[in-house]
């Protein structure tokens, strides 16, 4: 993989094209995002993705009176920037939101990671106002005024949380880090003698008064998530020794004393663990345990374990949902945020009786800053804040009682979908109840027959919910061009219970692929789709399923594989996160090579006849570039129409708007050529 990166670095340009289809010339990515105003985004497929105001986090003060949030800053031309702005408002008073910044009010910085003090009188956040690219911790009074810089450190800071006594702020600290944390960002190029060297994200505590930053977890321990105990003397955390990007999949639950840094193990999960939360009486810890394939994409069952350790109890066994966040209330109940059947759900769990009460459920996405369903809650659980969006409505900040929120922001009031109606479909296959979303063409006419593109989500531990798409959701421009989109949630997905999520273990490309094809058949029964004009696409695991699909059937006339996996055997030694594979394949590739070969697209490559466009970033640590190169090389050798595009210094999720726009342009042109 490292040699391949060096080869790519020898070339210059924004995007690299290998083996264009006959009659097509390689072309560089567009260098600019759309330059229309946000108000003109209505009906514009690019504007509906690029010009929408997005909110990265929302936080409600413990007294329930104020809401703060993080906005992606958009320049005067309507293009997204890498800066983020902070706003605060006393939402029930109909006030104008006030921008909060550690720098000059006329400038914009990377400012994020909000945290209210326990008494609601102060707001902590991170900002690079003092030095571009270097985040520091700041604190300001809730009524306003100039923020005070607390830390002066080198490296990465993330996720500040006040101690319950208000005297300290814990943060995740990665000293001298060279890039953002997590496997989704572009990997740092490696040359020379390659060593298994990594930076450790440690839990640190900053004294609010003097700014002293003290690390309290060991140098060989990578911390992912944490929560304070109510006595402010201890914290609970998920952590693992070794490479942080890789070992999230084997993290354990620990407790650490703030004064002595003494650590003890509380729980060693059978699978993956996330979202630890300490009860307000300090006696219990709630968390989510289940099969997960991506860091920060959390889904599973809700568990509770005593603070001192012992047996963990599953509070949601056999529940047809995937929990994504848990929060304790003052009454000792647990608020459970979950994906259920492709919808967002909020439930209240009594950990003593096990009774589960539904508080809210709707076909939309509610988020406080995570990938999946979440809320920002007051300690009593009576007030909350969230960012709401759906296929019909762009994101906005809302606050109030659960299910009775009031709209706080109106930044996207003029933005309308550039796609048609979204319908939730259900079908049965091999004993499973499967759900998916069918997106209609923008100007649908029932008398017409339309082409359709099947979009397979990543993961596989993920699930499509009704939410406003991001620029990375490149297929969402196709309905404006006269396409149906089918977005299934086959076995392996979140949203239908843990048994369903584990339904594709040691079975990649078989049961889940059958679920998808059965879903296509269901669509053909209910919608005017031309069965001779079907396309297939996806990113990450969806890219793998696209590569797999074209080796299994000739039903699809065109395919676009983004950041896919062609050969599980070689992939095992190329990716930066091989720990995720063991729970899915049962053993390492060295112990059971057959199970890996059985699910590899290259094993069946001679069956492929579908024209396939392949897209990938050159610094992708999750689905490395050589996987796309292998598949392109095989198709080219076998005479199948194909094209490979490699994007310079992009990771698994692209960071540059011009590259996101180029992906959209190329994918749409590829499907137009073969399906129109």
C-alpha positions, 0 to 999 in steps of 0.5 A: 500500500505504501508503494502504491501511495508513492506511485500516486504521489509521482503524478500531479493534479486534482484527480487521476483517471486510469483507463477512460472508457472509449471515446472519453477523455480524462478530466480534472475535478471542477475547482469550485463549488456552485456559486448560487445563493442559498435561496436559489437552492430550491429544486437545484440538485447541487444546491440542495446538497452543497448550499444547505446550512449544516449544524455539527452540534447542538447543546442545551444548558442544564437549566433548559433555557439556552441552546448553543450550536455549531454551524459550518461556515459558508462564504459569500459565494455560497461555498462551504468552508472548513471553518465553523461558527458558534451561536447561542440563544435563549430560545424561549425568548424569541431572541436573535442568536448571538455568535460566540467567537474567541477571535475577531467578530469579523473573521471566521475560525474552526470553533466547535465542541460546545459544553455547558457548565453544570450551573449553566453560567459558562460555556466551554468550546474549542477554537483555533482563533489564536493559531490557525489549525491549533485548537485550544480550550476557551471558556466564556460567561453565558451572558456574553463577553470575551472568552478566556483561553484556558489551555496552551497546548500542542496537538489535538483537543476534542470533546470537552466536558465539565466536571459536575462540581464545575471546577475542571474540564476533561478533554481528549488530548493527542499531543503533537498529533499530525492530523485529526483523529479517526480512520475516516480522514486522510492518512499521513503518507508513510515512507522509509522504514515503516513502523507501527507508530501512532499517537495516543489520544489520552484523557486529560483534565484542565483546571478552569482556574489556572489552565493546567492540563494534566493527562490521567490515562496511560501513555499506551492507552487510547481513549475514545469516549468518557463520562464523569461520575457525579462526585467529580472524582472519577470518570468512566471511559472506553479505551484500548491499548495500541493503535487508536484507529484500529483498536476501537473495535476491541475497546473495554470499559474502564474507570479512572480516578481523576486525582491518582490516574488509577485505572480499573477494568469494568467490562470486557465486551463480547463485541463493540462498545460505545456511549458510556453514561454514568447514572446521576447517583453514581451507582450504574453505567449504561452503554451500548454493546453490539456488532459495529463496523465503523468508529462512531457509527454506534448501534446495538442493545442497551446495557447497564452495569454496576459502577463497581463492576459485575454482571452487565444486564441487557435491557433491550434483548430482542428489541427490533431497534438499534440504540445509538445513544443513552442518557440518564435522567434525575429519576433514574430512568434511561433515555434511549435514542435509536434507529427503528425500522429506518426511523428515529425513536426516543424511548424511556427505559426503567432499568429496574423493571425493564419497562420500555416507554415510547416517547417519540418516533418519526421518519426523520433524523434527530441528532446532537452531533453524532452520525446517528439518532441523538439528543442534547438533554438536561439532567432532568430529561425534561428539556432537549435540543436536537437538529431535525432533518428528513428527506422532505425538510433540510436541517434546523435546530429545535429545542423544548420538550421531547416531541414538542420542540420549537424551531430555533433556526431558520437558515434553510427556509428557502431550500426545497428537495431536489428529489421526489417523494420518499417512501418506506418499503418493506419486504420479506426474504429468507425469514427476515423483515427488510426495510428500505427507502424508495426516492421518486424522480423529482417530476414524477409522472405515473405514465412513464417508465424510469431508470433506477439506481440501487444505492447500498449504504456503508458499514455494513453496520449502518442504516439509511434513515430519512434525513437530508443528504450531505454532499457525500450523498452523490446519488441524490442528484439523480432523481432531478435527472429522472431516476428512481433511487432505491436505498435498502437496509439489508441484513447487517444494517442497524434498525431491526435489532441485534440479530438482524445486524449480525445476520451477515456474519461470515456471509458477506455478499450472500444473504445481504445481497439476496435481501437487496435483490428481493427489494428490487423485485418489490420495487418493480411490483410497485413503481414504474421502473424499467427493469432493463435500466437498473444501476448500482452504486455505493461507498465503502461497504456499499462500494464492496457490494457494488463490486460484488454485485456486478460479479453476481448478476447481469441485471445492472446496466451500469455501476459506480463503486466508491472506495470499495473492496475487491479482495478481502484477502489482500485487503486484510493486510492493506487497511489500517483497521483490520480489527473490525474484520474478526467479528464478521469473518470469525478468524483472521485471514491467516487462520481461515483464508477460505471465508475471505475468498468466498466473499471476494469480488475478484473470486468471481471477476470473470462473471463481470460484464457491467460498465463500472466507474471506480472512485477512491481517495489516495489516502484512504486507510479504511478502504485503501486505493489498491483495492480499487486498482485491483478491481479496475485492473481486472475489468480492464484486462477482461475487456469490461468498460471501466474507469478509475478516478483517484482523488489526491489527499482524500481519505475515506470521507472526502474533505474538499468540496471540489472533489465531492462535486466531481464525484457527483458529476462523474457518477451522474454522467456514467449513469446517464450514458448507460441508462438513459 
